[in-house]
Amino acid sequence: MPHLTLEEVNMDNLFKVCKLSDTLSPGQQKCVAPNVYSIAQAHFYEHAWFRAIYLDGVPIGFIMVDTQPSDLPTEEVPSVFLWRFMIGRDFQHKGYGRQVLDIITDKYRKEGKKYLYVSCEMDEEEGPYQFYLNYGFKDTGVMDDDEEVLKMKL
């Protein structure tokens, strides 16, 4: 069975992780910021936790979490926000996205977080909205910019 791991982004894998954004379809590229932008942004935000997604030693995706989102209802703190998540086009529809979410939900559940939030566009044909609902996220009915906010109890 293929082995998925989450690895730190470093000088050895930076270029490969950034190039993964180029594998997405134009519709998918509208749904998630390029990895190079996300990595740069993470370096200026102290609560960003980000990793390259590896499959058997090969980078196939990228994930970034806001570990202390500031705009949550008090009763839902501490929670985390899945800020960026992408799997390279050649590795999609193989169950790897679900496996990564399993790793993330387990990590933050063990850390005592209450909810995992994410936001995405609902109307994108290639967007992740249905993927998140199928995983167990619930639509909150709240909009953040032009994106629907979803959450899942951990």
C-alpha positions as CSV (number, residue, x, y, z in Angstrom):
1,M,0.0,0.0,0.0
2,P,1.3,3.5,-0.9
3,H,2.7,5.4,2.1
4,L,1.8,9.1,2.6
5,T,3.8,11.4,4.8
6,L,3.8,15.2,5.5
7,E,7.3,16.6,5.2
8,E,8.8,20.0,5.9
9,V,9.3,22.2,2.8
10,N,13.0,22.9,2.5
11,M,15.6,23.8,-0.2
12,D,15.7,20.2,-1.4
13,N,12.0,20.0,-2.3
14,L,10.9,23.6,-2.7
15,F,11.1,23.7,-6.5
16,K,9.2,20.4,-6.9
17,V,6.5,21.5,-4.4
18,C,6.1,24.8,-6.2
19,K,5.9,23.2,-9.6
20,L,2.9,21.0,-8.5
21,S,0.7,24.0,-8.9
22,D,1.3,24.0,-12.6
23,T,-0.2,20.5,-12.9
24,L,-3.7,21.7,-11.9
25,S,-6.3,22.4,-14.5
26,P,-7.2,26.1,-15.1
27,G,-10.4,25.6,-13.0
28,Q,-8.5,24.1,-10.1
29,Q,-5.9,26.9,-10.3
30,K,-8.7,29.4,-9.6
31,C,-9.6,27.5,-6.4
32,V,-6.2,27.4,-4.6
33,A,-3.3,29.9,-4.5
34,P,0.0,28.7,-6.1
35,N,2.2,26.8,-3.7
36,V,5.0,29.4,-4.1
37,Y,2.6,32.1,-2.9
38,S,1.4,30.0,0.0
39,I,4.9,29.1,1.1
40,A,6.0,32.8,1.0
41,Q,2.8,33.8,2.9
42,A,3.5,31.1,5.6
43,H,6.9,32.6,6.4
44,F,5.2,35.9,7.4
45,Y,2.4,34.4,9.5
46,E,3.5,32.8,12.8
47,H,0.5,30.5,13.1
48,A,0.9,28.8,9.7
49,W,1.8,25.1,9.7
50,F,2.6,23.9,6.2
51,R,4.0,20.7,4.7
52,A,4.7,19.0,1.4
53,I,2.6,15.9,0.9
54,Y,4.7,12.9,-0.1
55,L,3.8,9.6,-1.6
56,D,6.5,6.9,-1.3
57,G,9.2,9.6,-1.2
58,V,7.8,11.8,-4.0
59,P,6.1,15.2,-3.4
60,I,2.5,15.1,-4.7
61,G,0.9,18.0,-2.9
62,F,0.9,20.8,-0.4
63,I,-1.1,21.6,2.8
64,M,-1.2,24.7,5.0
65,V,-3.1,25.1,8.3
66,D,-3.8,28.3,10.3
67,T,-3.3,26.9,13.8
68,Q,-4.9,29.9,15.6
69,P,-7.6,31.4,13.4
70,S,-8.7,34.7,15.0
71,D,-12.3,35.0,13.8
72,L,-14.0,32.0,15.3
73,P,-16.8,32.0,17.9
74,T,-15.3,31.8,21.4
75,E,-17.0,28.5,22.1
76,E,-15.2,26.9,19.2
77,V,-11.7,27.9,20.3
78,P,-9.3,26.1,20.0
79,S,-9.9,25.1,16.4
80,V,-7.8,25.1,13.2
81,F,-8.5,26.3,9.6
82,L,-7.3,24.3,6.6
83,W,-5.9,27.3,4.7
84,R,-4.5,25.6,1.6
85,F,-4.7,22.1,0.3
86,M,-3.8,20.7,-3.1
87,I,-2.9,17.4,-4.7
88,G,-1.1,17.3,-8.0
89,R,-3.3,16.5,-11.0
90,D,-1.7,13.1,-11.7
91,F,-2.4,12.0,-8.1
92,Q,-6.0,13.1,-7.8
93,H,-9.0,10.7,-7.5
94,K,-6.9,8.0,-5.9
95,G,-7.9,8.5,-2.2
96,Y,-4.8,10.5,-1.3
97,G,-6.7,13.6,-0.4
98,R,-8.8,11.7,2.1
99,Q,-5.7,10.0,3.6
100,V,-4.1,13.5,4.1
101,L,-7.3,14.7,5.8
102,D,-7.2,11.6,8.0
103,I,-3.6,12.5,9.1
104,I,-4.6,16.1,9.7
105,T,-7.8,15.4,11.6
106,D,-6.0,12.8,13.8
107,K,-3.2,15.3,14.5
108,Y,-5.4,18.1,15.6
109,R,-7.9,15.9,17.4
110,K,-4.9,14.6,19.5
111,E,-3.9,18.3,20.1
112,G,-7.4,19.0,21.6
113,K,-8.7,21.2,18.8
114,K,-12.5,21.3,18.5
115,Y,-13.2,21.9,14.8
116,L,-11.4,21.9,11.5
117,Y,-12.6,24.7,9.2
118,V,-12.1,25.2,5.5
119,S,-13.5,27.6,2.9
120,C,-14.1,27.0,-0.9
121,E,-16.2,28.1,-3.8
122,M,-19.4,26.1,-4.3
123,D,-19.9,26.5,-8.0
124,E,-16.6,25.5,-9.4
125,E,-17.0,22.4,-11.5
126,E,-13.5,21.2,-10.4
127,G,-13.6,22.7,-7.0
128,P,-13.3,20.8,-3.7
129,Y,-16.8,21.6,-2.2
130,Q,-18.3,18.1,-2.8
131,F,-15.0,16.4,-1.7
132,Y,-15.2,18.2,1.7
133,L,-18.9,17.4,2.2
134,N,-18.2,13.8,1.3
135,Y,-15.4,13.7,3.9
136,G,-17.7,14.9,6.7
137,F,-17.5,18.7,6.7
138,K,-20.8,20.6,7.1
139,D,-21.7,23.8,5.3
140,T,-22.1,26.6,7.8
141,G,-24.0,28.9,5.5
142,V,-21.4,31.6,6.2
143,M,-19.5,33.2,3.4
144,D,-15.9,34.4,3.6
145,D,-15.2,36.6,0.6
146,D,-16.7,34.5,-2.2
147,E,-16.1,31.2,-0.5
148,E,-18.5,29.0,1.6
149,V,-17.2,28.2,5.1
150,L,-17.4,24.5,6.1
151,K,-16.5,22.9,9.4
152,M,-16.1,19.5,10.8
153,K,-16.1,18.5,14.5
154,L,-12.9,16.9,15.6
